[in-house]
Amino acid sequence: MNKKPAGLADGMELSGDKVTSYTYGETTRLPTATYKDLCFGGRWVDRAPAVTEISSSNHIQGDVTITPIFEDIEVSGGDTLAMMIDDSKYSMKKSSHCYCFMYSKDQDFKDFDYDFTNQFSEIENLEDGTYYYQVRVAKVFDAPDYFDDMPANDGLEHYLADVVLPEGSADIKN
């Protein structure tokens, strides 16, 4: 019989080996998880958001608590491109992180735009057509006005966690 590890909510399943220890400086992969129909956003490892592994680049050492991040995220098209996050008990709510809603007419995201948000984003005045999107967790900047102090696209990668939550496409018709 396959027993569920302690600490998992009803309906949560792990894919991969359970991690009970790690060696500082070596990379330890963390298992992925599913929970109902929510998006798996990686894991909190103490204060590090949405990591898929523990390594020296996470600056993590000592005893750690590993917590999965799940979100109920819906993206819709129509005359606007909208993203809505229904916070769950596993969410990023009340954290020092936000979400980056990235969108592009190019499937490979060579040319994209984005919006930092906590729960809701609505992009208006888009041309008709198909838009591809990704939702990712992003670090909050040090400045208190971080939403007004966004980096250029070529500097965005520094702020994004390594896990893409939902991605897909939506049609816009004005």
TAQUIMO-V85605 format. One record per residue. N is the residue number from 1. PHI is phi in whole degrees, -180 to 180 (999 if undefined). Layout:
BEGIN
((N,PHI) (N,PHI))
END
This chain:
BEGIN
((1,999) (2,-92) (3,-83) (4,-75) (5,-60) (6,-59) (7,93) (8,-89) (9,-72) (10,-57) (11,91) (12,-90) (13,-126) (14,-101) (15,-121) (16,122) (17,-76) (18,-69) (19,-101) (20,-116) (21,-157) (22,-150) (23,-113) (24,-59) (25,93) (26,-107) (27,-88) (28,-120) (29,-72) (30,-99) (31,-69) (32,-84) (33,-145) (34,-127) (35,-151) (36,52) (37,-109) (38,-88) (39,-85) (40,-81) (41,-107) (42,94) (43,-142) (44,-83) (45,-119) (46,54) (47,-100) (48,-88) (49,-87) (50,49) (51,-90) (52,-105) (53,-153) (54,-104) (55,-150) (56,-64) (57,-70) (58,-79) (59,57) (60,-109) (61,-152) (62,85) (63,-69) (64,-131) (65,-110) (66,-108) (67,-127) (68,-73) (69,-111) (70,-128) (71,-139) (72,-100) (73,-118) (74,-123) (75,-119) (76,-135) (77,-109) (78,119) (79,-93) (80,-138) (81,-104) (82,-126) (83,-128) (84,-130) (85,-112) (86,-95) (87,-60) (88,-116) (89,-69) (90,-100) (91,-80) (92,-86) (93,-54) (94,64) (95,-113) (96,-95) (97,-133) (98,-136) (99,-117) (100,-112) (101,-98) (102,-100) (103,-146) (104,-159) (105,-83) (106,-96) (107,-63) (108,-90) (109,59) (110,-65) (111,-127) (112,-139) (113,-128) (114,-157) (115,-140) (116,-86) (117,-154) (118,-93) (119,-139) (120,-137) (121,-139) (122,-133) (123,-99) (124,-107) (125,60) (126,-87) (127,-68) (128,-61) (129,140) (130,-94) (131,-118) (132,-97) (133,-140) (134,-140) (135,-119) (136,-133) (137,-79) (138,-132) (139,-71) (140,-80) (141,-71) (142,-69) (143,-69) (144,-67) (145,-104) (146,-59) (147,-69) (148,-92) (149,-122) (150,-82) (151,-76) (152,-69) (153,-52) (154,-74) (155,-109) (156,-70) (157,-56) (158,-61) (159,-94) (160,-91) (161,-72) (162,-86) (163,-114) (164,-90) (165,-76) (166,-76) (167,-143) (168,173) (169,-142) (170,-145) (171,-96) (172,-114) (173,-140) (174,-89))
END
